[in-house]
Amino acid sequence: MLATLLRWLFLASITGILVGTGTSIFLLALFYSLNQTAHIPFWFQLILLPIGGLLNGLLIYFGYRKRKAENDSVIRAVHKQDGILPMKTMPIKPIAAIITLASGGSAGKEGPCSHIGGTIASWFGRLIHLPPELQKKIVACGVSAGFASVFGTPFAGAIYAIEIMSLGRVRHDYLFATVIAGITSAQISKFWGISYTYYPIDFITDFSYMLFLKIIIIGILCGLAALLFIVMFEEIRLFFSYIQQRFHIWRPMMPVIGGVTLSILILIIPVDYLGLSLPLMDKALSGADIPFFGFFWKALLVAITLGSGFYGGIVTPQFVIGALAGNALAGIFGIHPILGASVGMVAVVAAASNTPVAAILMGFELFGSTIGIYVVGACLSAYIIIGHRSVYPDQLIAFSKSIWMRAKPGSTLGERDVQISYGLLRKIHRWQHREANKDKIKKG
């Protein structure tokens, strides 16, 4: 066991150094690009969104033309590919994310960092000829390191990398390695000049059971906000897919249509909801007044951005949606808006990503231990209320959240899309099914 500890202390540290350096290069390039487009005129922003969509569409189409896009999914790599990720496609997603965010697309920055981390770790594992089980473990280290490098939350990053793999199961044998990788990566990123923001809360002193019950209700409502976000994202993605197939539109043009849609929407929606929207999140966490439906506008713009074919992360938007929703709900229940925004921020992550433990740890790392019990209540209630839904369709179902919900162990959450699709877009599913099985029907 001592040999095991020493091996992973060494391997995880090397992984953290490599990933921290790689993600820092990406983040510095991203921040530079965002600074170049931060103060452009409004009319140019309207034009830049479709241009960014076209560049995204062309890059992803030609970059993945000879490869299936899911082959570089870190979750799929662990479950089905023995921890193998292709190196040739590694630059595509980071470059696409920079284009998306610099042009105004509403997305996040952690997705490309996790992709960089997983790919570098996979390469390192193959370089030293790790067996398949250890190769999977080192990929989890890479994801942990990438997540920690973005947010400066190494412990939350370590758990997040494990929790996103399966619904209802945490690999404890991965913990030591992922924690070491996350801590190392965060320190390396600080060395390269990446700074992190924390929001310590010190006005909560004594525990209040009544406040705890209110926070649980806010957690439930934030879980429903996460559910709304997931449904919007899934249905808008299906709608764009339907439009592309029905009218035989060249695939790289779909993000252009998404960019035009965003340009039209920002004529009535403030441009603050474009891009990362971190100033908006900071405003909510500072206790300032936030529009009640601000979380809805952010969710809508993210769903259109990613659903139309732009590439970007999906965790940062959860932060923003949660902070906005929690801030708005705090006024209804008569609690401090800073507390509402804080618990809402991590509750939406717990629900939408199915990562309650990581979200709780994130709450401790970002806000301090004084609101710890409230963070726990909000995250767990949000995680339960959302059911078997996730922003990660590749997540395996290990255990069901309720005895009243059917969930086949070993299946993925994405395989349930047809069963849980809502509204008129159910017809799109049926049309796609008929098109996909047209030849079989003719032969039959």
N, C-alpha and C positions, 0 to 999 in steps of 0.2 A: 504493500500500500504506500510505503514511503517512495518507492520507485515510481508509482503512479502519480503521486503528488509532484515529484520533481519533474517528471516528463511533461505534465500539463502546465506546470509553472513556466517551463522553458518554451513549449510550443505555443501556449496562449500568449505569452509575452511577445514572442516574435510576431505572431499574428496581429496583436494589438499595435505593435510598432509599424508594421507594413500597412495595415488598414488605416490607422490614424494618419499616416502620411498621405495615403491615397485620398481619403475623404477630405483632408485639409486642403489639398490641391483643388479638389472640386468646389469646396465651400468658398475658397478665396476667389476662384474664377466666377462663381455664382454671384458673390457680393460685388465684385467689380462690374459684372454685367448689369446687375440691378441698379447700381449707382449711375450707370450711363443712361438708363431709361427712366430714372426716378422722377425727373422733372420735365418730361416731354409735354408739349401742348396737347390738349384734349383731342383735337382733330387728328393728330398724328397717332394717338393711342387707338383711335377707331380704325386706322389703317393698319397699324402694327399687329393687331390681333389676328386678322386673316393671313398676314404674311407669316407670322409665327406658326399658324396652323399649317400652312403649305410646307414650310421648312420641316416641321415635325412629321408631317405625313410622308414626305419624300425620304427623310432620314430613316424612319422606322420601316417603311415599305422596302426600300432597297437594302437596308441593313439586315432585314430578316427574311428576304425573299427566298433564300435557300435554306432557311432554318425555321422551325416552329418557334413562335414567340415564347411559349410556355417552357421551353427548354432552359431558359435562364431564370426561372422562378426558383427562389431559394427554398421555398416550402416543397415544391415538387422535387427539387434536387435531393432533399433529405429523404423524402418518402419513396421516390421511384427511381432515382438515378444514382444511388449510392454516393451522394455528395459530389457529383461531377457537374460542373458548370462550364460552359464554353467561354474561353478567353477572347475569341474573336469579336464577340458582341459586347464586351465589357464597356467600351467607350460610348456605345450608342445611346444608352439610357441617360447617363450623366449629361451628355451634350444636348439630348432632346429636352431634359428637364431645365437646363439653362435657357434654352430657346423659349420654352413654355413660360417660365417665370419672368424672363426679361421682356417678353412681348406682352405680358399682362395676364397670361392664363392663371386661373385660380387653382393652385395645387400646393404641394409641399416639397420639402427638400430631403426628407429622410429616406424616401424610396430609393433614389439613386445611391445614397450612402450605404444602405443595406445591400444593394446590388453590388456595389464596389467591394464591400467587405466580404460578402459571400464568395464572389468570384476570385478575389485575391487569396482568400483562405483555401478555396478549392484548388487553385494553382499550387499553393505552397504544400498542401497535403499530397498532391500528386508528385510534386518535386521530390519529396522525401519518402514516397512510396508507402503511404499509410494504407492499412487494410480498410475495406468498405465501412465498417462500423466506426472506426476512428476518423475516417474521412468525413462522415456525416457530422461527427462531433466538432471537427475543426471548422466546418462550414457554419455551424451554429455559433462558434466563437467569432467568426467573421461578421455575422449579422449583429451580434451583440456589440462588437467593436464599432461597427458603422453607426448603430443607433446611439451609442454612448458618445460618439464623436460629434453628433449633431446637437444633442441637447445637454451634454455635460451631466448626464445621469447614469453613471456606470452600473449601479445596482439594478435600476429599473431596466436598463438595456439588456443586462444579463438574463433577467427573467423574461423580458419581452421576446427575446430571440428563441426561447424555448416554448413559451405559451402560444405563440402564433402557429406553431407546428400542428397542434392538436387541440380540439375542444375538450376540456375536462381532464387533461393529463399534463403533468410537468415532469420532465426527465431530470431527476435529482442527480444522476450521475454526470450530467452536463454542467452543473452549477459552478463548481470550482473553476473549471476552465473558462466558462463564459464571463464570470466575474473578473478574473484576472485579465482577460482580453479587453473587457469594457473599461476597467480602470486604466490599463496601459494606454489604450487608444485615446481616452479623454485627456490624459496627461500629455501625450504626444501632440494632440491637436492644440492644447494650450501653448506648447513649445513653439508651434508654427504660427501662433498669433490669433487663434480662434478664441473668442470670448463668449462667455455664457451669462445668462441673466437668471437670477433667482429672486423669489418673491417671499421673503420670510414674513410670517404673520405673528405678531406678538400681542394682539389685543384680546385674544381668547385666553382666559385664565382658568375659570372653574367650569367643570362639565355640567351641562344642562340637558336633562333627559328630554324636555320639551323641544329644545333646539335640535337634539339628535333625531327626533321623530320628523321634524320639519325637513331636515337634511335628507332623510330617507325618501320623503315625498319628492324632494327636488331631484334626488338620484333617479327615482322612477321616471319623472318627467324628462330628465336628460337622456335616460335610456330610450324613451319614446322619440326624442329628437334624433338620437342616433339611428333608430329604426327608420324614421322618415328619410334621413340622409341616405341610408343604404338602399331603400326602395326607390328613391329618386335616381340614384346612381345606376341601379340595375335597369330600371325602366327606360331611362334616357339612353343608356348604352344599347339596349335592345332596339329602341326606336331608330337610332342612327344606323344600326346594323340592318334593320328592316329597310330603311330608305336606300341604303347602299345596294342591297341585293335586289330590291324591287325595281329600282330604276337603273340598275347596272352602272352605278357611278364609280369611277376609278377611285380606289381606296384612299390614295393620298389626298384626295379632294375633300374627304369627310372632315378632317380638322379645320379645313378652310371654312366649311359651312358652320362648324362650331364657333370659329373665330368671328364670323359675320353675326351669328346669333348673340355672342357676347357683346359685340360692338353695339348692337341694337339695344340690348338690355341695359348697358351702362348709360344710355340716354335717360333712363328713369331711376336706375340704381346707382348709388354713389360708387365712384371708382375705388374707394377704400376696400371694397370687397374683392378686388382683383389681386393677383399675385399671392404672396404669403399672408398678407393682412396682419402681420405682427404688430404694427402700431395700433390696430383696432383691438387686438387681444390685450395688449398692454393697457389700453384705455379701460377695458372692462375690468382688468385685474387691479387697476388703481381705484376702482369704485365710482368712475364717472358714469353719467347717464348714457344708456345704450338703447337704441330703438328696440322695441319688444320683438319685432320680427327680423332682427338683424341676423340671427342664426339661420333663419330660413333663406335669406338672400345669399348668404355665404354657401350654404349647402347646395342651392340651386346652381350657382356659378361654378362650383367645384364639379357637380354632377355633369354639367354641360361640357366643361373643359375636358375632363377625363373620359366621359362617355362618348365624346365625338372623335377621340383619337389622339388628343394631346397626351404627352407623358409627363408625369410628375408624381410626387409622393402623396400619400393619403392620410398620414398621421397628423401632420401639422394642421391641415384643415379640421381634423377632429378637435384639436386643442382650441382653435378659434371658435368653432361652433359651440363647444362646451362652455367656454368662458363667456360668450355672448348670451347663451341660453341661461346659464346659472346667474349671471348678473341681472338679467331681466326678471327671472323668477324670484330672486331675493326680495324684490320690492313687494311682491304679492304676499309673501309669508312673513314680512317684517323682520328680515335678518339683514346683516351687513352685506352690501353688494360685493365687497371684496371676498368675503367668505363664500358667498353664492357662486361667484365667478371661479374661485379656486376649486371648489368641490365639483362644480359643473365641468370644468376643463378636464379633470382626470376621469370623471364618471363617463363621459362620452367615449373616451379612449377605452375604458374597461368594457363598455358595451359593444361599440362598433368593431373593435379588434378582438373581442373575447379574451382580454388579457387583464383580469381583475387584480391579480397579485402585482404585476408590473405597474399597473396604474396606481395602486396603493403606495408602492415604493416610490414612484415618481412624485406623488403628493408629498411624501416625507422629504424627498430630496429638494423639491422646488419650494415648498412652503414651510418646512420645519415641522417639528413634532407636536406643536401646540394644537393643531387641528387634526391630528392623526386619527382619532376615533371617528370624527365626522367624515374624513376621507374614506375610511373603511366602510361606513354605512352607505355613503353615496355610491361608491364603486360597486359594491356587492349587489345592491338593489338594482342598479342600472344593468349590470351584467345578467342578472336573472330575468328581468322584464323583457329584454330584447329577444329571448328565445334563441333558436338555432339560425341566427343570421350573422353575417360577417362581411367586412370589406375584403376579406381574403377567401375567395371561393375554394382555394386548394386546401384549406384547413380540414384535417381528418376529424371525424366524430369519434372520440374515445368513449365518452359517457354522456348520456342525455342529461339535460338540466332539470327535467321533470318527468315523473312517471306518467303524466298525461300527454306527453309528446312522443310521437314515434320517431326514432332516429336509429338507423342501422349502423352499428359500430363498424368502423373501417371505411364507410363512405365519406365523401367530401361534402362540404356545405354547398358547393357549386352544383352538385348533382341534384339538388332539391329545387333548382330555379323554376322548373316547369310547374312543380306542385304549389309554389308559393307566390307565383306572379299575380299581380293585381290588375283589376279593371279591364278596360277594353284591349290593352296590350296582350291579353291572353290570346287574342286572335292572331297576333303576330307569331307567337310560339307555334300555334297550329299550322299557320302558313309555312313557317320555316321547316316544320316537321314534314309537311307534305312535299316541299321542294327537295328536302334531303333524301326522301324515300321514294321519289318519283319513279326512278328506274325499277326499284323493287316492286312497286305497285303495278307497273306496266307488265313486268314479267309474270307476276302473280295472276 
